[in-house]
Amino acid sequence: KYDSIWVEKTRAGYKVSNKWLVFVDPKTNRPKRTETYTKRDGESDYTLRSVKVVEYKSDDEMEAIFKGASF
């Protein structure tokens, strides 16, 4: 798991802490899921804002895509 945390200021001047987590498949070393959290100044816990699941196409699916593409 990898994480990144940063703080931004809103237009109203409030501080918002952001956290982005990336979960990696240990077999392939590829990202498999990300989660984004925010926390306003003064709050004790982060709130989950989004979850994204990364799906990879098979070799056959990628070959079909390339065959159908015009370059």
C-alpha positions as CSV (number, residue, x, y, z in Angstrom):
1,K,0.0,0.0,0.0
2,Y,1.2,3.5,-0.9
3,D,-0.2,6.7,0.4
4,S,0.1,10.4,-0.2
5,I,-1.2,13.1,2.1
6,W,-1.4,16.8,1.4
7,V,-3.1,19.9,2.7
8,E,-5.0,22.5,0.6
9,K,-6.7,25.8,1.4
10,T,-10.3,26.4,0.2
11,R,-11.4,29.7,-1.2
12,A,-13.0,30.4,2.1
13,G,-9.6,29.9,3.8
14,Y,-10.3,26.6,5.5
15,K,-7.6,23.9,5.5
16,V,-8.5,20.5,4.0
17,S,-6.3,17.5,4.4
18,N,-6.4,15.0,1.6
19,K,-5.2,11.4,1.6
20,W,-4.8,9.1,-1.4
21,L,-4.2,5.4,-0.9
22,V,-3.1,3.0,-3.6
23,F,-3.3,-0.7,-3.0
24,V,-1.0,-2.9,-5.1
25,D,-1.3,-6.5,-6.1
26,P,1.8,-8.2,-4.6
27,K,1.9,-10.8,-7.4
28,T,1.8,-8.3,-10.3
29,N,3.0,-5.1,-8.6
30,R,0.1,-3.3,-10.4
31,P,-2.3,-1.0,-8.7
32,K,-5.6,-2.7,-8.0
33,R,-7.6,-0.1,-6.0
34,T,-7.4,3.5,-5.0
35,E,-9.2,5.3,-2.2
36,T,-9.5,9.1,-1.7
37,Y,-10.2,10.7,1.7
38,T,-10.6,14.2,3.0
39,K,-10.6,15.8,6.4
40,R,-11.5,19.4,7.3
41,D,-9.5,21.4,9.7
42,G,-10.6,20.5,13.2
43,E,-12.1,17.1,12.3
44,S,-10.4,14.0,13.8
45,D,-11.2,11.4,11.2
46,Y,-10.9,11.3,7.4
47,T,-14.1,10.8,5.3
48,L,-13.9,8.4,2.4
49,R,-14.7,10.3,-0.9
50,S,-14.1,7.8,-3.6
51,V,-13.0,4.2,-4.4
52,K,-11.7,3.2,-7.8
53,V,-11.0,-0.4,-8.8
54,V,-8.4,-0.8,-11.5
55,E,-9.2,-3.6,-14.1
56,Y,-6.8,-4.7,-16.7
57,K,-7.7,-6.1,-20.1
58,S,-6.5,-9.5,-21.2
59,D,-4.0,-9.9,-24.0
60,D,-6.8,-11.1,-26.3
61,E,-8.9,-8.1,-25.5
62,M,-6.0,-5.7,-26.1
63,E,-5.2,-7.4,-29.4
64,A,-8.9,-7.0,-30.5
65,I,-8.7,-3.3,-29.6
66,F,-5.5,-2.7,-31.6
67,K,-6.9,-4.6,-34.6
68,G,-10.0,-2.4,-34.6
69,A,-8.1,0.9,-34.2
70,S,-7.0,3.0,-37.1
71,F,-3.7,4.8,-36.8
